[in-house]
């Protein structure tokens, strides 16, 4: 079993090391954060495809059930020790916050102001762990500090903040976007402060809390779970990939600074955009292309720092 300094020997780390070959320990957090961002982006694309025919709440609930089973299997196979009760509690809090963030995000996106909601949510989710990391004593290199604001601009542009359909959103929509971003960003902070030797258990704890929470919400809204069959492949893919991405992020943040890992992790809209252009024939706007260039510049600054 391959062991990365500062973490427990877990199966996901081993698989990723084998996939990418020999990676220097100081670069491992960058590789893992990039993988997490890519998987998050594919999960978002899958969720978007599923939501075309299935209610977003049903997509989230059924998908997270699938993700829970995968995470549980990985956690057991890794033989990581069970975390202390504090990790279970904080993992549960993260699960509820994540589910709440998704509900706010879907509500805001459904309003028709996607070019406002997506960048506001993404930038907020990036800013929170960066601010917390710097406030708690993290000191990235000078080039990395330059790369972080470049990344924020890149995320906003890739999320289509200057898209042709951009309109001024009502205050409620803007607040929902901020709430969703706060929920997602807080998850990244909580996962970054869990016990190093606990493997995937903190992410399992997230699902233990979020699944019952979403079930209650669905019952109150009287949504039918059977509708998930209409697009079950994408429904399950969205949940399994999202849960896996959280797990990969957890491994990444245990290797390096939360301010750096969370910034790279927030490049996830890029992979969503790439899939949308390749599979759905969507066109990349000029501002999005500039955003992808900014993302490359940011990643270079952070990597060489």
N, C-alpha and C positions, 0 to 999 in steps of 0.2 A: 504494500500500500504506500502510495506517495504521500508525504506529509509536507505541507507548506508551513513555514514558521509562523507561529502566532495563531494557529487554528488547529482544530482536531482533525484526525485523518478520516475524511468522509468520502463516500462514494462519488458525489457530484464533482468534487474537486479533482479526484483522480481521473474521471472521465474527461474533464475539460483539459487537464494537463496532457492526456494522451492525444486529444484532438488537436491541440495547438503545438504539440512538441515541447521541447525544453524551453521554459519561460523563466527569465530571471525573476527572483522573488520580488524585487522592487517594482517590477512591471506587472505582476500578477493581478493587482487590483484594477489596472487599466483594462487588461484583457477581459476579466470577469465582468467589469462594468459595461464594456462594449457588448458582450454577449447578453447581459441582462437587458440592455437597451434594445437590442435587436429582437429578443424574444418578447419584450413588452410591446414593441411595435407590431409584431405579427399577431399577438393576442388582441390588440386593439382592432386590427384589420378584421380578424376573425369575428370579433364581437360585433363590429359594424355590419359585416355581411349577414350574421345571424339575425341582427335586429331589423333587417329588412322585412322579415316574415314572422318574427317572434318578438313578443314584448321584451324590452330591455331588462325588466326585472326578472323575468323568467330566464332569460339568457344568463344573467348574473348568478342566479340561484343554482340552476342546473349545472352551469359551467363550474362553479365553485365546488359543487359536490364531487364532480369528476376530478378536479384539482386536489381536493382533500384526500381522495383515495391514493392518488399518485404520490403526494407528499408523505402520507402515512407510510407507504411502502418504502420510500427512500429513507425516511427517518429510522425505521426499524432495521433496514438493511445496513445502514451506516454504523449501527451499534453505538451511536453517540449516547452519552449519559443523559438521563432526563434532567431538564433544567430546573433551577429553583422555582419556588412558587411565584416569585416576582416576575420571572420571564413569562410564565403562563398568564399572569394578570395583565402585563403590558402587551403581550401578544393578543390577548382577548380584546383589549382596548383598541389596538391597531386594527383588528378585524372589523370591529363595529365602525371605527372611523373610516376605514376603507370602503365599507359598504355604503355608509352615509355619503361619502365623497362620490361614489359611483351614481347614487340616486340623484344627487344634486347635478352631477355632470350630465347625465342623460336628460334630466328635466331641462337644463339650460340648452343643451344641443338640440333638443326637440323644438325649441322656440324659433328656430330658423336663423339664429345669429352665430353660426358655427365659426366664422372668421374672427369673431370676438371671443367666444367662449374657449376655443381650443388654445390659443396663445396665452390668454389670461390664466387659465388653469395650469398649463404647463410651466409657465414662468413662476407662478406662485409655488408650485410643487418643487421647483428647483431652488428658489430663494430661501425657503424655510430651513432645509438641512444645511445649506451653505452658511446662513447667518448663525445657526446654532453651533455649527462646527467651529467657525471663527471665534464666536463668543466664548466657547469652552476651551480655548487654548490651541486649536489647530493652527499651524503656521506653514501653509504651502509655500513653495518657492516663488520667486518673483515672477517668472514666466507663467506659472500656474495661476497666480493672482491676476495676471493680465488675460489669461485664457478664460477665466470664469465669466466676466462680463461679456466677452465675445460670444461665449456659449449661450448666454441669455438672449442676446440679439438673434443668434442663429435659430434658437428654439422658436422664438416669436415669428420669425420669417418663414421657417419651414411649416409652422402651423397655419400659415396663410393670413397673417395679420393684415397684410396689404392686398388681399385677394380682391378680385373685381366685384364680388358680391358684398363687400364690406359695408355695413351700415351701423349707425349709432344704436347701441343696444339699450333697452330700458334698464333702470337701476336694479330691478329684481334679477334680471338675467345676469348682470355683471356680478352681483353678490353671490348668486348660485355658482358662477364660475370660480370666484375667489374661495368659496366654501369647499368646493370640490378640490381645488389645488391645495388648500390647507389640510384637507383630509389625507391626500396622497403624500404631501410633504412630511406630515407628522408620522406617517407610517415609516418613512425612510429614517427619521430620527430615532424612533423607538427601536427598530431593528438594529440600528447602529449601536445601541447601548445594551443589547442582550449579551448573555454569557457566551464567551468564545467557544467553549467546549460542548455547547448544547445542540450542535448539528442543525437539523431542519425543524426541530421541535417548536421554536418560536413561531415559525410560519404555519405549522400545524395548528398551534394555538389560535392563530388568526382565523383559520377556517372553522375551528370549533365554536368560535363566537359569532362569526359573520353568517354562517349558514342558518342557525336558528333565527337570527335577527332578520335575515332576508325572508325566511319562511313566514314569519309573523306579518311582515310588510305585504307579502304577496297575498296572504289570506285576507288581510284587511282590504286590499284592493280587489279581491275576488278574481285574481288572474288564474288561468288554468295552466297547470304545469304540463299537461298533455300537448300543448301547442308547441313545445320544444321539438317534437318529432318532425315538424315541418322543415327544420334545418339543423338536425341533431349534430351533424359532423362539425359544423362551425360553432355551434353552441358549446360542445365539449372542448373543442380546440381552444376557444377563447379562455375558458376557465382553467384548463390544464396548463396552458402556456403562461397565463397570468400568474398562477401559483408558482410555476417553475421559475419565472423571472424574479419573483420575490425571493425565492430561495437562492438564486444565483447572486442577486444583489446582496443578500445577507452574507454570502461567502466573500464577496468583493469588499464590503465595508469592514470586514474583520481583517483584511489585509492592508488597508490603507486609510487615508483621511476621508472622513465622511463628506467634507466639502468638495473634494475632488471626485470621489466615487459617485456622489449624487448628481454632480454636474454632468459627467459622462453618461450616466444612466438616463438622464433627461433628454438624450438625443433620440429617444424612441420614436418621435413623430417621423423621423427620416425613413425608417424601415416601413412604416405604415404608408408613407407617400410612395415609396418605391413599388410596393405591392399594388397600390391603387393604379399606378401608371402602367404596370406590366399586365395585370390581370383584368382591370376594369377599363383600361384605355383612357384614364384621366390625364389631363395635360398639366405639366409643371409650369406654374407661373414664373415670370422672371424673378420676382422677389423670393420665391421658394428656392430657385436655383442659386441665388445669392446666399440664401440661408444655408444651403448645403456647403457652399464654399466657406462660409464663416465657421461652420461646424468643423470642417477639416482643419482650418487655421487654429481653432480653439484646441482641438485634440492634439495637434502638433505642439502647441505651446505647453500644454499640460504634460505631454509625454516626455518632452526633453527637459522639463524643469528638474 
